Amino acid sequence: MGSIGVYIHIPFCLSKCPYCDFYSLKYNEQTAADYCKAVIRAIDTSAAKGRAVDSIYFGGGTPVLLGEKLLEILAALKRQFAVDKDCEITLEANPAAMTLQTLQKLCEGGFNRISMGVQSASDRELSYLGRRHSFEQAVESVQLAKVAGFHNISVDLMLGTPEQTNASIDRFVQTFSDLDVQHISGYLLKIEPGTPFAKQQIQNICPDEEHSADLYLHTIEQMERHGFLQYEVSNFAKPHFESRHNLKYWRCEEYLGIGPAAHSFLNGKRFYFPRDLKGFLARENVWEMVEPDGSGGDLFEYVMLRLRLKEGVNLGDLNRRFQQDTAPLARRAEFLRKHGLVCFDGENISLTAQGFLVSNSVIVDLLEYC
Protein backbone atom coordinates (compact mmCIF):
# COMPACT_ATOMS: atom_id res chain seq x y z
CA MET A 1 0.00 0.00 0.00
CA GLY A 2 1.21 3.49 -0.83
CA SER A 3 1.50 6.48 1.45
CA ILE A 4 -1.67 8.29 2.50
CA GLY A 5 -2.38 11.90 3.38
CA VAL A 6 -3.93 12.92 6.71
CA TYR A 7 -6.25 15.92 7.04
CA ILE A 8 -7.02 17.35 10.49
CA HIS A 9 -9.96 19.76 10.61
CA ILE A 10 -9.67 22.53 13.20
CA PRO A 11 -13.19 24.03 13.35
CA PHE A 12 -12.45 27.32 15.14
CA CYS A 13 -12.24 30.92 13.91
CA LEU A 14 -12.05 34.33 15.58
CA SER A 15 -15.05 35.29 13.41
CA LYS A 16 -16.90 33.83 10.45
CA CYS A 17 -16.23 35.31 7.01
CA PRO A 18 -19.49 36.18 5.19
CA TYR A 19 -18.64 33.99 2.16
CA CYS A 20 -17.51 30.92 4.11
CA ASP A 21 -19.46 27.66 4.05
CA PHE A 22 -16.81 25.55 5.82
CA TYR A 23 -17.71 24.07 9.20
CA SER A 24 -16.33 26.43 11.85
CA LEU A 25 -17.39 27.92 15.18
CA LYS A 26 -16.18 30.81 17.33
CA TYR A 27 -12.92 30.03 19.12
CA ASN A 28 -13.12 29.13 22.81
CA GLU A 29 -9.94 28.14 24.64
CA GLN A 30 -11.46 25.35 26.74
CA THR A 31 -13.42 23.87 23.84
CA ALA A 32 -10.28 23.96 21.70
CA ALA A 33 -8.31 22.11 24.41
CA ASP A 34 -11.05 19.46 24.64
CA TYR A 35 -11.05 19.19 20.87
CA CYS A 36 -7.32 18.44 20.76
CA LYS A 37 -7.89 15.54 23.17
CA ALA A 38 -10.76 14.22 21.00
CA VAL A 39 -8.60 14.39 17.86
CA ILE A 40 -5.82 12.48 19.62
CA ARG A 41 -8.37 9.82 20.70
CA ALA A 42 -9.44 9.55 17.06
CA ILE A 43 -5.81 9.12 15.96
CA ASP A 44 -5.15 6.50 18.62
CA THR A 45 -8.18 4.43 17.59
CA SER A 46 -8.00 4.80 13.81
CA ALA A 47 -8.16 1.60 11.78
CA ALA A 48 -5.55 3.14 9.45
CA LYS A 49 -2.87 3.17 12.18
CA GLY A 50 0.51 2.06 10.92
CA ARG A 51 0.02 3.33 7.37
CA ALA A 52 2.80 5.34 5.76
CA VAL A 53 2.00 9.08 5.63
CA ASP A 54 3.70 11.59 3.34
CA SER A 55 1.40 14.61 3.78
CA ILE A 56 -0.40 16.08 6.79
CA TYR A 57 -2.68 19.08 6.44
CA PHE A 58 -4.18 21.07 9.33
CA GLY A 59 -7.10 22.99 7.81
CA GLY A 60 -10.09 24.86 9.12
CA GLY A 61 -11.24 27.14 10.46
CA THR A 62 -8.05 28.78 11.67
CA PRO A 63 -5.69 26.05 12.97
CA VAL A 64 -2.99 28.48 14.08
CA LEU A 65 -5.36 29.63 16.88
CA LEU A 66 -4.54 26.38 18.72
CA GLY A 67 -0.86 27.31 18.83
CA GLU A 68 1.47 24.73 20.36
CA LYS A 69 -1.43 22.34 21.05
CA LEU A 70 -1.15 21.40 17.39
CA LEU A 71 2.20 19.80 18.25
CA GLU A 72 0.40 17.37 20.59
CA ILE A 73 -1.77 16.24 17.67
CA LEU A 74 1.29 15.99 15.42
CA ALA A 75 3.11 13.91 18.03
CA ALA A 76 0.14 11.53 18.21
CA LEU A 77 0.21 11.13 14.43
CA LYS A 78 3.91 10.32 14.54
CA ARG A 79 3.30 7.73 17.28
CA GLN A 80 0.54 5.90 15.43
CA PHE A 81 1.53 6.31 11.75
CA ALA A 82 4.74 5.80 9.79
CA VAL A 83 5.26 9.49 9.01
CA ASP A 84 7.89 10.01 6.29
CA LYS A 85 10.99 12.00 7.19
CA ASP A 86 10.26 14.43 4.36
CA CYS A 87 6.49 14.54 5.05
CA GLU A 88 4.81 17.76 3.90
CA ILE A 89 3.14 19.18 7.03
CA THR A 90 0.90 22.16 6.29
CA LEU A 91 -0.63 24.71 8.64
CA GLU A 92 -3.47 26.99 7.55
CA ALA A 93 -3.28 30.43 9.09
CA ASN A 94 -4.88 33.86 8.92
CA PRO A 95 -2.72 37.00 9.09
CA ALA A 96 -4.74 38.38 12.03
CA ALA A 97 -4.16 35.30 14.20
CA MET A 98 -0.44 34.57 14.47
CA THR A 99 2.65 35.57 16.41
CA LEU A 100 6.32 35.02 15.67
CA GLN A 101 6.75 32.94 18.82
CA THR A 102 3.91 30.57 17.87
CA LEU A 103 5.18 30.18 14.31
CA GLN A 104 8.72 29.47 15.52
CA LYS A 105 7.49 26.77 17.92
CA LEU A 106 5.36 25.13 15.22
CA CYS A 107 8.18 25.24 12.69
CA GLU A 108 10.64 23.77 15.20
CA GLY A 109 8.04 21.10 16.03
CA GLY A 110 7.78 19.81 12.46
CA PHE A 111 5.46 22.06 10.45
CA ASN A 112 7.23 22.89 7.18
CA ARG A 113 4.52 24.52 5.01
CA ILE A 114 2.12 27.36 5.79
CA SER A 115 -0.94 28.46 3.82
CA MET A 116 -2.31 31.95 4.53
CA GLY A 117 -5.76 33.28 3.70
CA VAL A 118 -4.75 36.70 2.36
CA GLN A 119 -7.47 36.99 -0.37
CA SER A 120 -6.71 40.47 -1.76
CA ALA A 121 -4.11 43.24 -2.11
CA SER A 122 -6.82 45.89 -1.65
CA ASP A 123 -7.96 46.90 1.83
CA ARG A 124 -11.31 47.93 0.36
CA GLU A 125 -11.78 44.46 -1.13
CA LEU A 126 -10.69 42.87 2.16
CA SER A 127 -13.30 44.94 3.99
CA TYR A 128 -16.02 43.70 1.62
CA LEU A 129 -14.86 40.13 2.34
CA GLY A 130 -15.12 40.62 6.10
CA ARG A 131 -11.41 39.96 6.66
CA ARG A 132 -9.84 41.07 9.94
CA HIS A 133 -6.47 42.04 8.43
CA SER A 134 -5.13 44.70 6.10
CA PHE A 135 -2.90 43.91 3.14
CA GLU A 136 0.04 45.41 5.02
CA GLN A 137 -0.61 42.98 7.91
CA ALA A 138 -0.72 40.10 5.42
CA VAL A 139 2.66 41.10 4.01
CA GLU A 140 4.07 41.34 7.55
CA SER A 141 2.68 37.88 8.34
CA VAL A 142 4.49 36.34 5.37
CA GLN A 143 7.69 38.04 6.50
CA LEU A 144 7.03 36.69 10.01
CA ALA A 145 6.64 33.15 8.68
CA LYS A 146 9.95 33.43 6.83
CA VAL A 147 11.72 34.65 9.98
CA ALA A 148 10.15 31.75 11.89
CA GLY A 149 11.80 29.32 9.46
CA PHE A 150 9.12 28.49 6.89
CA HIS A 151 10.53 28.04 3.39
CA ASN A 152 7.32 26.76 1.76
CA ILE A 153 4.67 29.48 1.92
CA SER A 154 1.32 29.61 0.13
CA VAL A 155 -1.15 32.51 -0.02
CA ASP A 156 -4.78 32.59 -1.14
CA LEU A 157 -6.15 35.08 -3.67
CA MET A 158 -9.90 35.41 -4.16
CA LEU A 159 -11.12 36.37 -7.64
CA GLY A 160 -14.38 37.96 -8.74
CA THR A 161 -14.84 39.93 -5.52
CA PRO A 162 -16.67 43.29 -5.31
CA GLU A 163 -14.81 46.09 -7.16
CA GLN A 164 -11.82 43.87 -8.01
CA THR A 165 -9.52 45.15 -10.76
CA ASN A 166 -6.57 43.83 -12.76
CA ALA A 167 -4.38 46.33 -10.90
CA SER A 168 -5.30 44.75 -7.55
CA ILE A 169 -4.41 41.29 -8.88
CA ASP A 170 -1.13 42.59 -10.31
CA ARG A 171 -0.18 44.10 -6.97
CA PHE A 172 -0.97 40.84 -5.18
CA VAL A 173 1.11 38.64 -7.49
CA GLN A 174 3.99 41.13 -7.73
CA THR A 175 4.17 41.62 -3.95
CA PHE A 176 4.29 37.94 -3.06
CA SER A 177 6.63 37.17 -5.92
CA ASP A 178 9.00 39.79 -4.51
CA LEU A 179 8.61 38.14 -1.07
CA ASP A 180 9.65 34.79 -2.59
CA VAL A 181 6.36 33.03 -1.82
CA GLN A 182 6.30 29.57 -3.45
CA HIS A 183 2.58 28.91 -4.02
CA ILE A 184 -0.58 30.91 -4.74
CA SER A 185 -4.15 29.59 -4.81
CA GLY A 186 -6.50 31.73 -6.92
CA TYR A 187 -10.18 30.94 -6.33
CA LEU A 188 -13.21 32.50 -7.97
CA LEU A 189 -15.64 33.70 -5.29
CA LYS A 190 -18.61 31.36 -5.04
CA ILE A 191 -21.75 32.56 -3.26
CA GLU A 192 -22.80 29.59 -1.14
CA PRO A 193 -26.49 29.22 -0.15
CA GLY A 194 -27.20 30.18 3.45
CA THR A 195 -24.11 32.36 3.88
CA PRO A 196 -24.40 36.08 4.74
CA PHE A 197 -23.19 36.91 1.22
CA ALA A 198 -26.10 34.95 -0.24
CA LYS A 199 -28.60 36.70 2.04
CA GLN A 200 -27.12 40.12 1.19
CA GLN A 201 -27.23 39.26 -2.55
CA ILE A 202 -23.62 40.37 -2.78
CA GLN A 203 -23.44 39.03 -6.34
CA ASN A 204 -25.16 42.24 -7.44
CA ILE A 205 -21.97 44.22 -6.79
CA CYS A 206 -19.53 41.50 -7.89
CA PRO A 207 -18.02 41.41 -11.40
CA ASP A 208 -20.36 39.70 -13.84
CA GLU A 209 -19.52 36.32 -15.38
CA GLU A 210 -17.68 37.79 -18.35
CA HIS A 211 -15.64 40.20 -16.22
CA SER A 212 -14.80 37.40 -13.73
CA ALA A 213 -13.60 35.26 -16.64
CA ASP A 214 -11.33 38.09 -17.77
CA LEU A 215 -9.96 38.47 -14.23
CA TYR A 216 -9.22 34.73 -14.11
CA LEU A 217 -7.40 34.72 -17.46
CA HIS A 218 -5.47 37.83 -16.45
CA THR A 219 -4.46 36.10 -13.21
CA ILE A 220 -3.10 33.10 -15.13
CA GLU A 221 -1.01 35.43 -17.29
CA GLN A 222 0.37 37.30 -14.29
CA MET A 223 1.16 34.12 -12.38
CA GLU A 224 3.11 32.64 -15.27
CA ARG A 225 4.91 35.93 -15.84
CA HIS A 226 6.19 35.72 -12.27
CA GLY A 227 7.12 32.04 -12.40
CA PHE A 228 3.99 30.56 -10.77
CA LEU A 229 2.98 27.70 -13.05
CA GLN A 230 -0.65 26.60 -13.09
CA TYR A 231 -0.94 22.95 -12.09
CA GLU A 232 -4.65 22.84 -11.19
CA VAL A 233 -7.76 24.92 -11.94
CA SER A 234 -7.12 27.23 -8.98
CA ASN A 235 -3.51 26.58 -8.01
CA PHE A 236 -0.15 27.95 -9.10
CA ALA A 237 3.33 27.09 -7.83
CA LYS A 238 7.01 27.61 -8.36
CA PRO A 239 8.57 24.38 -9.73
CA HIS A 240 8.52 21.51 -7.17
CA PHE A 241 6.31 23.46 -4.71
CA GLU A 242 2.92 22.05 -5.74
CA SER A 243 0.79 21.09 -2.72
CA ARG A 244 1.56 17.41 -2.20
CA HIS A 245 -1.51 16.97 -0.01
CA ASN A 246 -4.03 18.52 -2.40
CA LEU A 247 -2.57 16.57 -5.32
CA LYS A 248 -3.73 13.42 -3.49
CA TYR A 249 -7.35 14.57 -3.84
CA TRP A 250 -7.06 15.29 -7.55
CA ARG A 251 -5.06 12.15 -8.35
CA CYS A 252 -7.64 9.97 -6.57
CA GLU A 253 -5.10 8.83 -3.97
CA GLU A 254 -5.91 7.81 -0.40
CA TYR A 255 -6.30 10.15 2.56
CA LEU A 256 -7.73 10.07 6.08
CA GLY A 257 -9.76 13.01 7.42
CA ILE A 258 -10.29 13.59 11.14
CA GLY A 259 -12.72 16.08 12.69
CA PRO A 260 -16.32 17.22 12.09
CA ALA A 261 -16.97 17.68 8.34
CA ALA A 262 -13.69 15.93 7.41
CA HIS A 263 -13.85 13.45 4.52
CA SER A 264 -11.77 10.32 3.88
CA PHE A 265 -10.98 8.00 0.99
CA LEU A 266 -9.46 4.68 2.09
CA ASN A 267 -9.58 1.14 0.73
CA GLY A 268 -11.90 2.17 -2.11
CA LYS A 269 -14.49 3.70 0.25
CA ARG A 270 -15.41 7.29 0.96
CA PHE A 271 -16.75 8.35 4.36
CA TYR A 272 -17.03 11.51 6.44
CA PHE A 273 -17.69 12.91 9.90
CA PRO A 274 -20.97 14.85 10.37
CA ARG A 275 -20.77 18.60 11.04
CA ASP A 276 -21.21 18.00 14.76
CA LEU A 277 -18.58 19.31 17.16
CA LYS A 278 -20.54 18.39 20.30
CA GLY A 279 -20.91 14.80 19.13
CA PHE A 280 -17.22 14.59 18.23
CA LEU A 281 -16.24 15.83 21.70
CA ALA A 282 -18.66 13.52 23.52
CA ARG A 283 -17.90 10.19 21.81
CA GLU A 284 -15.33 7.89 23.31
CA ASN A 285 -15.02 6.21 19.90
CA VAL A 286 -15.54 8.96 17.32
CA TRP A 287 -15.26 6.47 14.45
CA GLU A 288 -18.78 5.28 15.34
CA MET A 289 -19.95 8.68 14.02
CA VAL A 290 -18.66 8.37 10.46
CA GLU A 291 -21.16 8.25 7.63
CA PRO A 292 -20.53 6.21 4.45
CA ASP A 293 -20.22 8.22 1.25
CA GLY A 294 -20.14 5.44 -1.32
CA SER A 295 -17.25 3.88 -3.17
CA GLY A 296 -14.51 5.96 -4.75
CA GLY A 297 -11.85 5.79 -7.41
CA ASP A 298 -14.03 4.56 -10.27
CA LEU A 299 -13.54 5.61 -13.89
CA PHE A 300 -15.84 8.62 -13.78
CA GLU A 301 -14.42 9.99 -10.54
CA TYR A 302 -10.85 9.42 -11.69
CA VAL A 303 -11.38 11.30 -14.97
CA MET A 304 -13.34 14.10 -13.28
CA LEU A 305 -10.65 14.76 -10.67
CA ARG A 306 -7.66 14.33 -12.99
CA LEU A 307 -9.09 16.86 -15.45
CA ARG A 308 -8.86 19.53 -12.75
CA LEU A 309 -5.09 19.13 -13.08
CA LYS A 310 -2.98 20.73 -15.78
CA GLU A 311 -1.41 17.29 -16.37
CA GLY A 312 -4.87 15.93 -17.18
CA VAL A 313 -5.68 12.35 -18.16
CA ASN A 314 -3.45 9.86 -19.96
CA LEU A 315 -5.45 7.49 -22.18
CA GLY A 316 -2.95 4.64 -21.79
CA ASP A 317 -3.17 4.93 -18.01
CA LEU A 318 -6.96 4.97 -18.24
CA ASN A 319 -6.92 1.80 -20.32
CA ARG A 320 -4.59 -0.01 -17.89
CA ARG A 321 -6.55 1.02 -14.80
CA PHE A 322 -10.07 0.41 -16.04
CA GLN A 323 -9.70 -1.76 -19.19
CA GLN A 324 -11.58 1.05 -20.92
CA ASP A 325 -11.95 1.54 -24.66
CA THR A 326 -10.71 5.11 -24.94
CA ALA A 327 -11.43 5.64 -28.65
CA PRO A 328 -14.76 7.52 -28.09
CA LEU A 329 -13.09 9.74 -25.49
CA ALA A 330 -10.20 10.45 -27.86
CA ARG A 331 -12.59 11.46 -30.65
CA ARG A 332 -14.47 13.84 -28.34
CA ALA A 333 -11.20 15.30 -27.03
CA GLU A 334 -10.12 16.03 -30.61
CA PHE A 335 -13.44 17.83 -31.21
CA LEU A 336 -12.98 19.96 -28.08
CA ARG A 337 -9.35 20.64 -29.03
CA LYS A 338 -10.52 22.26 -32.26
CA HIS A 339 -12.72 24.54 -30.14
CA GLY A 340 -9.81 25.58 -27.91
CA LEU A 341 -11.11 23.92 -24.74
CA VAL A 342 -8.60 21.07 -24.35
CA CYS A 343 -5.08 20.15 -25.32
CA PHE A 344 -4.89 16.69 -26.91
CA ASP A 345 -1.87 15.01 -28.49
CA GLY A 346 -3.45 11.61 -29.12
CA GLU A 347 -2.46 10.34 -25.67
CA ASN A 348 -2.97 13.10 -23.08
CA ILE A 349 -6.11 15.20 -22.50
CA SER A 350 -5.86 18.39 -20.45
CA LEU A 351 -7.91 21.57 -20.23
CA THR A 352 -6.73 24.89 -21.68
CA ALA A 353 -7.12 28.17 -19.79
CA GLN A 354 -10.41 28.68 -21.65
CA GLY A 355 -11.38 25.12 -20.76
CA PHE A 356 -10.67 25.71 -17.08
CA LEU A 357 -13.07 28.67 -17.17
CA VAL A 358 -15.92 26.29 -18.03
CA SER A 359 -14.31 23.20 -16.50
CA ASN A 360 -17.51 21.71 -15.08
CA SER A 361 -19.22 21.75 -18.47
CA VAL A 362 -16.16 20.40 -20.32
CA ILE A 363 -15.60 17.60 -17.80
CA VAL A 364 -19.28 16.55 -17.89
CA ASP A 365 -19.09 16.56 -21.68
CA LEU A 366 -16.02 14.29 -21.74
CA LEU A 367 -17.47 11.94 -19.12
CA GLU A 368 -20.31 11.09 -21.50
CA TYR A 369 -17.73 9.40 -23.73
CA CYS A 370 -16.13 7.27 -21.00
C-alpha positions as CSV (number, residue, x, y, z in Angstrom):
1,M,0.0,0.0,0.0
2,G,1.2,3.5,-0.8
3,S,1.5,6.5,1.5
4,I,-1.7,8.3,2.5
5,G,-2.4,11.9,3.4
6,V,-3.9,12.9,6.7
7,Y,-6.3,15.9,7.0
8,I,-7.0,17.3,10.5
9,H,-10.0,19.8,10.6
10,I,-9.7,22.5,13.2
11,P,-13.2,24.0,13.3
12,F,-12.5,27.3,15.1
13,C,-12.2,30.9,13.9
14,L,-12.1,34.3,15.6
15,S,-15.0,35.3,13.4
16,K,-16.9,33.8,10.4
17,C,-16.2,35.3,7.0
18,P,-19.5,36.2,5.2
19,Y,-18.6,34.0,2.2
20,C,-17.5,30.9,4.1
21,D,-19.5,27.7,4.1
22,F,-16.8,25.5,5.8
23,Y,-17.7,24.1,9.2
24,S,-16.3,26.4,11.9
25,L,-17.4,27.9,15.2
26,K,-16.2,30.8,17.3
27,Y,-12.9,30.0,19.1
28,N,-13.1,29.1,22.8
29,E,-9.9,28.1,24.6
30,Q,-11.5,25.3,26.7
31,T,-13.4,23.9,23.8
32,A,-10.3,24.0,21.7
33,A,-8.3,22.1,24.4
34,D,-11.1,19.5,24.6
35,Y,-11.1,19.2,20.9
36,C,-7.3,18.4,20.8
37,K,-7.9,15.5,23.2
38,A,-10.8,14.2,21.0
39,V,-8.6,14.4,17.9
40,I,-5.8,12.5,19.6
41,R,-8.4,9.8,20.7
42,A,-9.4,9.5,17.1
43,I,-5.8,9.1,16.0
44,D,-5.1,6.5,18.6
45,T,-8.2,4.4,17.6
46,S,-8.0,4.8,13.8
47,A,-8.2,1.6,11.8
48,A,-5.5,3.1,9.5
49,K,-2.9,3.2,12.2
50,G,0.5,2.1,10.9
51,R,0.0,3.3,7.4
52,A,2.8,5.3,5.8
53,V,2.0,9.1,5.6
54,D,3.7,11.6,3.3
55,S,1.4,14.6,3.8
56,I,-0.4,16.1,6.8
57,Y,-2.7,19.1,6.4
58,F,-4.2,21.1,9.3
59,G,-7.1,23.0,7.8
60,G,-10.1,24.9,9.1
61,G,-11.2,27.1,10.5
62,T,-8.0,28.8,11.7
63,P,-5.7,26.0,13.0
64,V,-3.0,28.5,14.1
65,L,-5.4,29.6,16.9
66,L,-4.5,26.4,18.7
67,G,-0.9,27.3,18.8
68,E,1.5,24.7,20.4
69,K,-1.4,22.3,21.1
70,L,-1.2,21.4,17.4
71,L,2.2,19.8,18.2
72,E,0.4,17.4,20.6
73,I,-1.8,16.2,17.7
74,L,1.3,16.0,15.4
75,A,3.1,13.9,18.0
76,A,0.1,11.5,18.2
77,L,0.2,11.1,14.4
78,K,3.9,10.3,14.5
79,R,3.3,7.7,17.3
80,Q,0.5,5.9,15.4
81,F,1.5,6.3,11.8
82,A,4.7,5.8,9.8
83,V,5.3,9.5,9.0
84,D,7.9,10.0,6.3
85,K,11.0,12.0,7.2
86,D,10.3,14.4,4.4
87,C,6.5,14.5,5.0
88,E,4.8,17.8,3.9
89,I,3.1,19.2,7.0
90,T,0.9,22.2,6.3
91,L,-0.6,24.7,8.6
92,E,-3.5,27.0,7.5
93,A,-3.3,30.4,9.1
94,N,-4.9,33.9,8.9
95,P,-2.7,37.0,9.1
96,A,-4.7,38.4,12.0
97,A,-4.2,35.3,14.2
98,M,-0.4,34.6,14.5
99,T,2.6,35.6,16.4
100,L,6.3,35.0,15.7
101,Q,6.8,32.9,18.8
102,T,3.9,30.6,17.9
103,L,5.2,30.2,14.3
104,Q,8.7,29.5,15.5
105,K,7.5,26.8,17.9
106,L,5.4,25.1,15.2
107,C,8.2,25.2,12.7
108,E,10.6,23.8,15.2
109,G,8.0,21.1,16.0
110,G,7.8,19.8,12.5
111,F,5.5,22.1,10.4
112,N,7.2,22.9,7.2
113,R,4.5,24.5,5.0
114,I,2.1,27.4,5.8
115,S,-0.9,28.5,3.8
116,M,-2.3,31.9,4.5
117,G,-5.8,33.3,3.7
118,V,-4.8,36.7,2.4
119,Q,-7.5,37.0,-0.4
120,S,-6.7,40.5,-1.8
121,A,-4.1,43.2,-2.1
122,S,-6.8,45.9,-1.6
123,D,-8.0,46.9,1.8
124,R,-11.3,47.9,0.4
125,E,-11.8,44.5,-1.1
126,L,-10.7,42.9,2.2
127,S,-13.3,44.9,4.0
128,Y,-16.0,43.7,1.6
129,L,-14.9,40.1,2.3
130,G,-15.1,40.6,6.1
131,R,-11.4,40.0,6.7
132,R,-9.8,41.1,9.9
133,H,-6.5,42.0,8.4
134,S,-5.1,44.7,6.1
135,F,-2.9,43.9,3.1
136,E,0.0,45.4,5.0
137,Q,-0.6,43.0,7.9
138,A,-0.7,40.1,5.4
139,V,2.7,41.1,4.0
140,E,4.1,41.3,7.6
141,S,2.7,37.9,8.3
142,V,4.5,36.3,5.4
143,Q,7.7,38.0,6.5
144,L,7.0,36.7,10.0
145,A,6.6,33.1,8.7
146,K,10.0,33.4,6.8
147,V,11.7,34.7,10.0
148,A,10.2,31.7,11.9
149,G,11.8,29.3,9.5
150,F,9.1,28.5,6.9
151,H,10.5,28.0,3.4
152,N,7.3,26.8,1.8
153,I,4.7,29.5,1.9
154,S,1.3,29.6,0.1
155,V,-1.1,32.5,0.0
156,D,-4.8,32.6,-1.1
157,L,-6.1,35.1,-3.7
158,M,-9.9,35.4,-4.2
159,L,-11.1,36.4,-7.6
160,G,-14.4,38.0,-8.7
161,T,-14.8,39.9,-5.5
162,P,-16.7,43.3,-5.3
163,E,-14.8,46.1,-7.2
164,Q,-11.8,43.9,-8.0
165,T,-9.5,45.1,-10.8
166,N,-6.6,43.8,-12.8
167,A,-4.4,46.3,-10.9
168,S,-5.3,44.8,-7.5
169,I,-4.4,41.3,-8.9
170,D,-1.1,42.6,-10.3
171,R,-0.2,44.1,-7.0
172,F,-1.0,40.8,-5.2
173,V,1.1,38.6,-7.5
174,Q,4.0,41.1,-7.7
175,T,4.2,41.6,-4.0
176,F,4.3,37.9,-3.1
177,S,6.6,37.2,-5.9
178,D,9.0,39.8,-4.5
179,L,8.6,38.1,-1.1
180,D,9.6,34.8,-2.6
181,V,6.4,33.0,-1.8
182,Q,6.3,29.6,-3.5
183,H,2.6,28.9,-4.0
184,I,-0.6,30.9,-4.7
185,S,-4.2,29.6,-4.8
186,G,-6.5,31.7,-6.9
187,Y,-10.2,30.9,-6.3
188,L,-13.2,32.5,-8.0
189,L,-15.6,33.7,-5.3
190,K,-18.6,31.4,-5.0
191,I,-21.8,32.6,-3.3
192,E,-22.8,29.6,-1.1
193,P,-26.5,29.2,-0.2
194,G,-27.2,30.2,3.4
195,T,-24.1,32.4,3.9
196,P,-24.4,36.1,4.7
197,F,-23.2,36.9,1.2
198,A,-26.1,35.0,-0.2
199,K,-28.6,36.7,2.0
200,Q,-27.1,40.1,1.2
201,Q,-27.2,39.3,-2.6
202,I,-23.6,40.4,-2.8
203,Q,-23.4,39.0,-6.3
204,N,-25.2,42.2,-7.4
205,I,-22.0,44.2,-6.8
206,C,-19.5,41.5,-7.9
207,P,-18.0,41.4,-11.4
208,D,-20.4,39.7,-13.8
209,E,-19.5,36.3,-15.4
210,E,-17.7,37.8,-18.4
211,H,-15.6,40.2,-16.2
212,S,-14.8,37.4,-13.7
213,A,-13.6,35.3,-16.6
214,D,-11.3,38.1,-17.8
215,L,-10.0,38.5,-14.2
216,Y,-9.2,34.7,-14.1
217,L,-7.4,34.7,-17.5
218,H,-5.5,37.8,-16.4
219,T,-4.5,36.1,-13.2
220,I,-3.1,33.1,-15.1
221,E,-1.0,35.4,-17.3
222,Q,0.4,37.3,-14.3
223,M,1.2,34.1,-12.4
224,E,3.1,32.6,-15.3
225,R,4.9,35.9,-15.8
226,H,6.2,35.7,-12.3
227,G,7.1,32.0,-12.4
228,F,4.0,30.6,-10.8
229,L,3.0,27.7,-13.1
230,Q,-0.6,26.6,-13.1
231,Y,-0.9,22.9,-12.1
232,E,-4.7,22.8,-11.2
233,V,-7.8,24.9,-11.9
234,S,-7.1,27.2,-9.0
235,N,-3.5,26.6,-8.0
236,F,-0.1,27.9,-9.1
237,A,3.3,27.1,-7.8
238,K,7.0,27.6,-8.4
239,P,8.6,24.4,-9.7
240,H,8.5,21.5,-7.2
241,F,6.3,23.5,-4.7
242,E,2.9,22.1,-5.7
243,S,0.8,21.1,-2.7
244,R,1.6,17.4,-2.2
245,H,-1.5,17.0,0.0
246,N,-4.0,18.5,-2.4
247,L,-2.6,16.6,-5.3
248,K,-3.7,13.4,-3.5
249,Y,-7.3,14.6,-3.8
250,W,-7.1,15.3,-7.6
251,R,-5.1,12.1,-8.3
252,C,-7.6,10.0,-6.6
253,E,-5.1,8.8,-4.0
254,E,-5.9,7.8,-0.4
255,Y,-6.3,10.1,2.6
256,L,-7.7,10.1,6.1
257,G,-9.8,13.0,7.4
258,I,-10.3,13.6,11.1
259,G,-12.7,16.1,12.7
260,P,-16.3,17.2,12.1
261,A,-17.0,17.7,8.3
262,A,-13.7,15.9,7.4
263,H,-13.9,13.5,4.5
264,S,-11.8,10.3,3.9
265,F,-11.0,8.0,1.0
266,L,-9.5,4.7,2.1
267,N,-9.6,1.1,0.7
268,G,-11.9,2.2,-2.1
269,K,-14.5,3.7,0.3
270,R,-15.4,7.3,1.0
271,F,-16.8,8.4,4.4
272,Y,-17.0,11.5,6.4
273,F,-17.7,12.9,9.9
274,P,-21.0,14.8,10.4
275,R,-20.8,18.6,11.0
276,D,-21.2,18.0,14.8
277,L,-18.6,19.3,17.2
278,K,-20.5,18.4,20.3
279,G,-20.9,14.8,19.1
280,F,-17.2,14.6,18.2
281,L,-16.2,15.8,21.7
282,A,-18.7,13.5,23.5
283,R,-17.9,10.2,21.8
284,E,-15.3,7.9,23.3
285,N,-15.0,6.2,19.9
286,V,-15.5,9.0,17.3
287,W,-15.3,6.5,14.5
288,E,-18.8,5.3,15.3
289,M,-20.0,8.7,14.0
290,V,-18.7,8.4,10.5
291,E,-21.2,8.3,7.6
292,P,-20.5,6.2,4.5
293,D,-20.2,8.2,1.2
294,G,-20.1,5.4,-1.3
295,S,-17.2,3.9,-3.2
296,G,-14.5,6.0,-4.7
297,G,-11.8,5.8,-7.4
298,D,-14.0,4.6,-10.3
299,L,-13.5,5.6,-13.9
300,F,-15.8,8.6,-13.8
301,E,-14.4,10.0,-10.5
302,Y,-10.9,9.4,-11.7
303,V,-11.4,11.3,-15.0
304,M,-13.3,14.1,-13.3
305,L,-10.7,14.8,-10.7
306,R,-7.7,14.3,-13.0
307,L,-9.1,16.9,-15.5
308,R,-8.9,19.5,-12.7
309,L,-5.1,19.1,-13.1
310,K,-3.0,20.7,-15.8
311,E,-1.4,17.3,-16.4
312,G,-4.9,15.9,-17.2
313,V,-5.7,12.4,-18.2
314,N,-3.5,9.9,-20.0
315,L,-5.5,7.5,-22.2
316,G,-2.9,4.6,-21.8
317,D,-3.2,4.9,-18.0
318,L,-7.0,5.0,-18.2
319,N,-6.9,1.8,-20.3
320,R,-4.6,0.0,-17.9
321,R,-6.6,1.0,-14.8
322,F,-10.1,0.4,-16.0
323,Q,-9.7,-1.8,-19.2
324,Q,-11.6,1.0,-20.9
325,D,-12.0,1.5,-24.7
326,T,-10.7,5.1,-24.9
327,A,-11.4,5.6,-28.7
328,P,-14.8,7.5,-28.1
329,L,-13.1,9.7,-25.5
330,A,-10.2,10.4,-27.9
331,R,-12.6,11.5,-30.7
332,R,-14.5,13.8,-28.3
333,A,-11.2,15.3,-27.0
334,E,-10.1,16.0,-30.6
335,F,-13.4,17.8,-31.2
336,L,-13.0,20.0,-28.1
337,R,-9.3,20.6,-29.0
338,K,-10.5,22.3,-32.3
339,H,-12.7,24.5,-30.1
340,G,-9.8,25.6,-27.9
341,L,-11.1,23.9,-24.7
342,V,-8.6,21.1,-24.4
343,C,-5.1,20.2,-25.3
344,F,-4.9,16.7,-26.9
345,D,-1.9,15.0,-28.5
346,G,-3.4,11.6,-29.1
347,E,-2.5,10.3,-25.7
348,N,-3.0,13.1,-23.1
349,I,-6.1,15.2,-22.5
350,S,-5.9,18.4,-20.5
351,L,-7.9,21.6,-20.2
352,T,-6.7,24.9,-21.7
353,A,-7.1,28.2,-19.8
354,Q,-10.4,28.7,-21.6
355,G,-11.4,25.1,-20.8
356,F,-10.7,25.7,-17.1
357,L,-13.1,28.7,-17.2
358,V,-15.9,26.3,-18.0
359,S,-14.3,23.2,-16.5
360,N,-17.5,21.7,-15.1
361,S,-19.2,21.7,-18.5
362,V,-16.2,20.4,-20.3
363,I,-15.6,17.6,-17.8
364,V,-19.3,16.5,-17.9
365,D,-19.1,16.6,-21.7
366,L,-16.0,14.3,-21.7
367,L,-17.5,11.9,-19.1
368,E,-20.3,11.1,-21.5
369,Y,-17.7,9.4,-23.7
370,C,-16.1,7.3,-21.0
